Amino acid sequence: MRFRRLNLPARGDLVTFRFDGRPITAYAGETVQAALLAAGIVPLLKNKTHHLQPGIFCGMGICYECLVTINGQPDQRACMRLVEADMEVCTDAAGL
């Protein structure tokens, strides 16, 4: 039996954004959550209700467990926002 290699889609250009002050390099078209996971940042974020560190729960915008502040706008879902060059992302750790 022969296996075929999957034809993966081409990745976007490399961009750099900041997460809690730390530079993260990602591919344009990736979500913030995917870029953080690829950078080894796990557990990803904290649950404001239970003060837990769940990591990735749903990854599709339903559970709201991945809320971050992006460019000063609080309560943004990291799994739904695409990375952009020079964006500032922070975890709101002070509010937990």
Contacts in CASP RR format, 6 or more apart in sequence:
PFRMAT RR
TARGET T0000
AUTHOR 0000-0000-0000
METHOD contacts of the structure
MODEL  1
MRFRRLNLPARGDLVTFRFDGRPITAYAGETVQAALLAAGIVPLLKNKTH
HLQPGIFCGMGICYECLVTINGQPDQRACMRLVEADMEVCTDAAGL
11 27 0 8 1.000
12 27 0 8 1.000
12 28 0 8 1.000
12 29 0 8 1.000
13 27 0 8 1.000
13 28 0 8 1.000
14 25 0 8 1.000
14 26 0 8 1.000
14 27 0 8 1.000
14 28 0 8 1.000
15 25 0 8 1.000
15 26 0 8 1.000
15 27 0 8 1.000
15 28 0 8 1.000
15 83 0 8 1.000
15 84 0 8 1.000
15 85 0 8 1.000
16 23 0 8 1.000
16 24 0 8 1.000
16 25 0 8 1.000
16 26 0 8 1.000
16 85 0 8 1.000
16 86 0 8 1.000
17 23 0 8 1.000
17 24 0 8 1.000
17 26 0 8 1.000
17 32 0 8 1.000
17 35 0 8 1.000
17 83 0 8 1.000
17 84 0 8 1.000
17 85 0 8 1.000
17 86 0 8 1.000
17 87 0 8 1.000
17 88 0 8 1.000
17 89 0 8 1.000
18 24 0 8 1.000
18 86 0 8 1.000
18 87 0 8 1.000
18 88 0 8 1.000
18 89 0 8 1.000
19 36 0 8 1.000
19 39 0 8 1.000
19 41 0 8 1.000
19 89 0 8 1.000
19 90 0 8 1.000
19 91 0 8 1.000
20 89 0 8 1.000
20 90 0 8 1.000
20 91 0 8 1.000
20 93 0 8 1.000
21 88 0 8 1.000
21 90 0 8 1.000
24 35 0 8 1.000
24 36 0 8 1.000
24 39 0 8 1.000
24 41 0 8 1.000
25 39 0 8 1.000
26 34 0 8 1.000
26 35 0 8 1.000
26 38 0 8 1.000
26 39 0 8 1.000
26 83 0 8 1.000
27 35 0 8 1.000
27 83 0 8 1.000
28 82 0 8 1.000
28 83 0 8 1.000
28 84 0 8 1.000
28 85 0 8 1.000
29 82 0 8 1.000
29 83 0 8 1.000
30 38 0 8 1.000
30 82 0 8 1.000
30 83 0 8 1.000
31 78 0 8 1.000
31 79 0 8 1.000
31 80 0 8 1.000
31 81 0 8 1.000
31 82 0 8 1.000
31 83 0 8 1.000
32 68 0 8 1.000
32 70 0 8 1.000
32 78 0 8 1.000
32 79 0 8 1.000
32 81 0 8 1.000
32 82 0 8 1.000
32 83 0 8 1.000
32 87 0 8 1.000
32 89 0 8 1.000
33 44 0 8 1.000
33 56 0 8 1.000
33 59 0 8 1.000
33 66 0 8 1.000
33 78 0 8 1.000
33 79 0 8 1.000
34 79 0 8 1.000
35 83 0 8 1.000
36 42 0 8 1.000
36 44 0 8 1.000
36 78 0 8 1.000
37 44 0 8 1.000
37 56 0 8 1.000
42 55 0 8 1.000
42 56 0 8 1.000
43 53 0 8 1.000
43 54 0 8 1.000
43 55 0 8 1.000
44 54 0 8 1.000
44 55 0 8 1.000
44 56 0 8 1.000
44 66 0 8 1.000
44 78 0 8 1.000
45 53 0 8 1.000
45 54 0 8 1.000
45 55 0 8 1.000
45 65 0 8 1.000
45 66 0 8 1.000
45 67 0 8 1.000
45 68 0 8 1.000
45 78 0 8 1.000
45 91 0 8 1.000
46 52 0 8 1.000
46 53 0 8 1.000
46 91 0 8 1.000
46 93 0 8 1.000
46 96 0 8 1.000
47 53 0 8 1.000
47 54 0 8 1.000
47 65 0 8 1.000
48 67 0 8 1.000
48 92 0 8 1.000
48 95 0 8 1.000
48 96 0 8 1.000
51 96 0 8 1.000
54 65 0 8 1.000
55 65 0 8 1.000
56 66 0 8 1.000
56 79 0 8 1.000
57 63 0 8 1.000
57 65 0 8 1.000
57 66 0 8 1.000
58 65 0 8 1.000
58 79 0 8 1.000
59 66 0 8 1.000
59 79 0 8 1.000
60 79 0 8 1.000
60 80 0 8 1.000
61 77 0 8 1.000
61 79 0 8 1.000
61 80 0 8 1.000
64 77 0 8 1.000
66 77 0 8 1.000
66 78 0 8 1.000
66 79 0 8 1.000
67 74 0 8 1.000
67 75 0 8 1.000
67 76 0 8 1.000
67 77 0 8 1.000
67 78 0 8 1.000
67 92 0 8 1.000
68 76 0 8 1.000
68 78 0 8 1.000
68 89 0 8 1.000
68 90 0 8 1.000
68 91 0 8 1.000
68 92 0 8 1.000
69 75 0 8 1.000
69 76 0 8 1.000
69 89 0 8 1.000
69 90 0 8 1.000
69 91 0 8 1.000
69 92 0 8 1.000
70 76 0 8 1.000
70 81 0 8 1.000
70 87 0 8 1.000
70 88 0 8 1.000
70 89 0 8 1.000
71 87 0 8 1.000
71 88 0 8 1.000
72 88 0 8 1.000
74 92 0 8 1.000
78 89 0 8 1.000
END
